[in-house]
Amino acid sequence: LLDRIELNSEVMLGKPVIKGTRITVEIILRKLSQNISVESVLGDYPKLSREDIQATLAYAAEAIGSEQLIPI
């Protein structure tokens, strides 16, 4: 799934996006966190597939899982 996500400094300032689009991982995650259904997200972004949304969640899990937390 992660091969559906790309980072390109010339697209959306280098934010992770769904490959071949300008749809950021961040915007998908924000919509899902606002309790917007997967079906609604897919309706808003016809270029997206369910696999793209799954890839977004997998990317977020990898990003959080690899963070190093430093107590303050």
TIROMI-601270 format. One record per atom (N, C-alpha, C): residue number from 1; residue in one letter; atom name; x, y, z. Coordinates in Angstrom, 2 decimals, always signed. Layout:
<atoms>
n / res / atom / u / v / w
NUM / a / CA / X / Y / Z
...
</atoms>
This chain:
<atoms>
n / res / atom / u / v / w
1 / l / N / +0.80 / -1.21 / +0.00
1 / l / CA / +0.00 / +0.00 / +0.00
1 / l / C / +0.84 / +1.27 / +0.00
2 / l / N / +1.98 / +1.23 / +0.66
2 / l / CA / +2.76 / +2.45 / +0.80
2 / l / C / +3.32 / +2.96 / -0.52
3 / d / N / +3.33 / +2.12 / -1.57
3 / d / CA / +3.81 / +2.60 / -2.86
3 / d / C / +2.80 / +3.54 / -3.51
4 / r / N / +1.63 / +3.70 / -2.91
4 / r / CA / +0.62 / +4.63 / -3.41
4 / r / C / +0.88 / +6.06 / -2.91
5 / i / N / +1.80 / +6.21 / -1.97
5 / i / CA / +2.12 / +7.51 / -1.39
5 / i / C / +3.46 / +7.97 / -1.95
6 / e / N / +3.53 / +9.26 / -2.31
6 / e / CA / +4.81 / +9.78 / -2.79
6 / e / C / +5.13 / +11.12 / -2.14
7 / l / N / +6.41 / +11.37 / -2.05
7 / l / CA / +6.92 / +12.64 / -1.56
7 / l / C / +7.73 / +13.25 / -2.70
8 / n / N / +7.34 / +14.45 / -3.11
8 / n / CA / +8.02 / +15.13 / -4.20
8 / n / C / +8.06 / +16.60 / -3.84
9 / s / N / +9.25 / +17.16 / -3.73
9 / s / CA / +9.39 / +18.55 / -3.29
9 / s / C / +8.69 / +19.52 / -4.23
10 / e / N / +8.37 / +19.10 / -5.44
10 / e / CA / +7.71 / +19.98 / -6.39
10 / e / C / +6.18 / +19.85 / -6.37
11 / v / N / +5.66 / +18.96 / -5.53
11 / v / CA / +4.21 / +18.76 / -5.42
11 / v / C / +3.79 / +19.03 / -3.99
12 / m / N / +2.92 / +20.00 / -3.81
12 / m / CA / +2.36 / +20.34 / -2.50
12 / m / C / +3.45 / +20.55 / -1.44
13 / l / N / +4.51 / +21.23 / -1.85
13 / l / CA / +5.62 / +21.58 / -0.95
13 / l / C / +6.29 / +20.36 / -0.31
14 / g / N / +6.21 / +19.23 / -0.99
14 / g / CA / +6.87 / +18.02 / -0.49
14 / g / C / +6.08 / +17.21 / +0.51
15 / k / N / +4.84 / +17.62 / +0.76
15 / k / CA / +4.00 / +16.83 / +1.68
15 / k / C / +3.68 / +15.49 / +1.02
16 / p / N / +3.45 / +14.45 / +1.82
16 / p / CA / +3.07 / +13.17 / +1.23
16 / p / C / +1.70 / +13.28 / +0.57
17 / v / N / +1.62 / +12.78 / -0.67
17 / v / CA / +0.38 / +12.82 / -1.45
17 / v / C / +0.10 / +11.44 / -2.02
18 / i / N / -1.14 / +11.26 / -2.46
18 / i / CA / -1.47 / +10.05 / -3.21
18 / i / C / -0.78 / +10.18 / -4.56
19 / k / N / -0.04 / +9.16 / -4.93
19 / k / CA / +0.75 / +9.19 / -6.16
19 / k / C / -0.11 / +9.60 / -7.35
20 / g / N / +0.43 / +10.55 / -8.14
20 / g / CA / -0.26 / +11.01 / -9.33
20 / g / C / -1.33 / +12.05 / -9.09
21 / t / N / -1.46 / +12.51 / -7.83
21 / t / CA / -2.46 / +13.53 / -7.50
21 / t / C / -1.80 / +14.63 / -6.67
22 / r / N / -2.58 / +15.61 / -6.34
22 / r / CA / -2.16 / +16.66 / -5.40
22 / r / C / -2.97 / +16.54 / -4.11
23 / i / N / -3.52 / +15.36 / -3.87
23 / i / CA / -4.33 / +15.10 / -2.68
23 / i / C / -3.39 / +14.63 / -1.58
24 / t / N / -3.29 / +15.42 / -0.51
24 / t / CA / -2.34 / +15.11 / +0.55
24 / t / C / -2.89 / +14.06 / +1.52
25 / v / N / -1.97 / +13.33 / +2.11
25 / v / CA / -2.30 / +12.40 / +3.18
25 / v / C / -2.99 / +13.18 / +4.31
26 / e / N / -2.49 / +14.35 / +4.58
26 / e / CA / -3.04 / +15.18 / +5.66
26 / e / C / -4.52 / +15.48 / +5.45
27 / i / N / -4.91 / +15.88 / +4.26
27 / i / CA / -6.31 / +16.24 / +4.04
27 / i / C / -7.22 / +15.03 / +4.20
28 / i / N / -6.76 / +13.87 / +3.75
28 / i / CA / -7.57 / +12.66 / +3.92
28 / i / C / -7.72 / +12.33 / +5.40
29 / l / N / -6.62 / +12.39 / +6.14
29 / l / CA / -6.67 / +12.10 / +7.57
29 / l / C / -7.57 / +13.10 / +8.31
30 / r / N / -7.49 / +14.37 / +7.95
30 / r / CA / -8.33 / +15.37 / +8.60
30 / r / C / -9.81 / +15.09 / +8.35
31 / k / N / -10.14 / +14.74 / +7.13
31 / k / CA / -11.54 / +14.44 / +6.81
31 / k / C / -12.02 / +13.22 / +7.61
32 / l / N / -11.21 / +12.18 / +7.65
32 / l / CA / -11.60 / +10.98 / +8.41
32 / l / C / -11.73 / +11.30 / +9.89
33 / s / N / -10.84 / +12.16 / +10.42
33 / s / CA / -10.90 / +12.51 / +11.84
33 / s / C / -12.12 / +13.37 / +12.18
34 / q / N / -12.70 / +14.00 / +11.17
34 / q / CA / -13.91 / +14.80 / +11.36
34 / q / C / -15.17 / +13.97 / +11.16
35 / n / N / -14.98 / +12.66 / +11.18
35 / n / CA / -16.08 / +11.71 / +11.04
35 / n / C / -16.77 / +11.78 / +9.67
36 / i / N / -16.00 / +12.20 / +8.67
36 / i / CA / -16.50 / +12.17 / +7.30
36 / i / C / -16.27 / +10.76 / +6.80
37 / s / N / -17.28 / +10.15 / +6.24
37 / s / CA / -17.19 / +8.75 / +5.83
37 / s / C / -16.24 / +8.57 / +4.65
38 / v / N / -15.73 / +7.35 / +4.55
38 / v / CA / -14.87 / +6.99 / +3.42
38 / v / C / -15.61 / +7.23 / +2.12
39 / e / N / -16.88 / +6.88 / +2.09
39 / e / CA / -17.68 / +7.07 / +0.88
39 / e / C / -17.75 / +8.54 / +0.49
40 / s / N / -17.90 / +9.43 / +1.48
40 / s / CA / -17.95 / +10.87 / +1.20
40 / s / C / -16.61 / +11.36 / +0.69
41 / v / N / -15.53 / +10.89 / +1.28
41 / v / CA / -14.19 / +11.29 / +0.82
41 / v / C / -14.00 / +10.84 / -0.63
42 / l / N / -14.39 / +9.61 / -0.91
42 / l / CA / -14.26 / +9.10 / -2.28
42 / l / C / -15.14 / +9.91 / -3.24
43 / g / N / -16.30 / +10.35 / -2.77
43 / g / CA / -17.17 / +11.18 / -3.60
43 / g / C / -16.58 / +12.55 / -3.87
44 / d / N / -15.90 / +13.10 / -2.85
44 / d / CA / -15.27 / +14.42 / -2.99
44 / d / C / -14.04 / +14.38 / -3.90
45 / y / N / -13.37 / +13.24 / -3.92
45 / y / CA / -12.14 / +13.08 / -4.68
45 / y / C / -12.25 / +11.84 / -5.57
46 / p / N / -12.88 / +11.98 / -6.74
46 / p / CA / -13.13 / +10.83 / -7.60
46 / p / C / -11.87 / +10.07 / -8.05
47 / k / N / -10.71 / +10.71 / -7.98
47 / k / CA / -9.47 / +10.02 / -8.37
47 / k / C / -9.00 / +9.03 / -7.31
48 / l / N / -9.54 / +9.14 / -6.11
48 / l / CA / -9.13 / +8.26 / -5.01
48 / l / C / -9.84 / +6.91 / -5.08
49 / s / N / -9.16 / +5.91 / -4.54
49 / s / CA / -9.77 / +4.59 / -4.38
49 / s / C / -9.72 / +4.23 / -2.89
50 / r / N / -10.42 / +3.18 / -2.54
50 / r / CA / -10.37 / +2.69 / -1.15
50 / r / C / -8.94 / +2.32 / -0.77
51 / e / N / -8.20 / +1.77 / -1.70
51 / e / CA / -6.81 / +1.40 / -1.44
51 / e / C / -5.96 / +2.63 / -1.13
52 / d / N / -6.27 / +3.77 / -1.76
52 / d / CA / -5.55 / +5.00 / -1.47
52 / d / C / -5.81 / +5.44 / -0.03
53 / i / N / -7.04 / +5.29 / +0.42
53 / i / CA / -7.36 / +5.66 / +1.80
53 / i / C / -6.68 / +4.70 / +2.77
54 / q / N / -6.67 / +3.42 / +2.45
54 / q / CA / -5.95 / +2.45 / +3.28
54 / q / C / -4.46 / +2.79 / +3.31
55 / a / N / -3.91 / +3.19 / +2.18
55 / a / CA / -2.49 / +3.56 / +2.12
55 / a / C / -2.22 / +4.78 / +2.98
56 / t / N / -3.16 / +5.72 / +3.00
56 / t / CA / -3.03 / +6.91 / +3.85
56 / t / C / -2.95 / +6.51 / +5.32
57 / l / N / -3.82 / +5.60 / +5.74
57 / l / CA / -3.81 / +5.15 / +7.13
57 / l / C / -2.54 / +4.37 / +7.44
58 / a / N / -2.08 / +3.55 / +6.51
58 / a / CA / -0.84 / +2.80 / +6.71
58 / a / C / +0.34 / +3.74 / +6.81
59 / y / N / +0.36 / +4.77 / +5.98
59 / y / CA / +1.45 / +5.76 / +6.02
59 / y / C / +1.47 / +6.47 / +7.37
60 / a / N / +0.30 / +6.88 / +7.85
60 / a / CA / +0.21 / +7.56 / +9.14
60 / a / C / +0.69 / +6.65 / +10.27
61 / a / N / +0.31 / +5.39 / +10.22
61 / a / CA / +0.75 / +4.43 / +11.25
61 / a / C / +2.26 / +4.28 / +11.22
62 / e / N / +2.84 / +4.19 / +10.03
62 / e / CA / +4.30 / +4.07 / +9.91
62 / e / C / +4.98 / +5.32 / +10.44
63 / a / N / +4.44 / +6.49 / +10.10
63 / a / CA / +5.03 / +7.74 / +10.55
63 / a / C / +5.02 / +7.86 / +12.07
64 / i / N / +3.89 / +7.51 / +12.67
64 / i / CA / +3.78 / +7.58 / +14.14
64 / i / C / +4.64 / +6.51 / +14.78
65 / g / N / +4.66 / +5.33 / +14.19
65 / g / CA / +5.44 / +4.23 / +14.75
65 / g / C / +6.94 / +4.47 / +14.73
66 / s / N / +7.39 / +5.32 / +13.82
66 / s / CA / +8.83 / +5.54 / +13.72
66 / s / C / +9.28 / +6.82 / +14.43
67 / e / N / +8.33 / +7.55 / +15.02
67 / e / CA / +8.68 / +8.76 / +15.75
67 / e / C / +9.42 / +8.41 / +17.03
68 / q / N / +10.35 / +9.26 / +17.37
68 / q / CA / +11.05 / +9.10 / +18.62
68 / q / C / +10.52 / +10.16 / +19.58
69 / l / N / +9.95 / +9.72 / +20.69
69 / l / CA / +9.38 / +10.63 / +21.67
69 / l / C / +10.44 / +11.01 / +22.71
70 / i / N / +10.57 / +12.28 / +22.94
70 / i / CA / +11.55 / +12.78 / +23.91
70 / i / C / +10.79 / +13.49 / +25.02
71 / p / N / +10.84 / +12.95 / +26.26
71 / p / CA / +10.13 / +13.60 / +27.37
71 / p / C / +10.71 / +14.98 / +27.65
72 / i / N / +9.80 / +15.90 / +27.99
72 / i / CA / +10.25 / +17.27 / +28.30
72 / i / C / +10.29 / +17.46 / +29.80
</atoms>
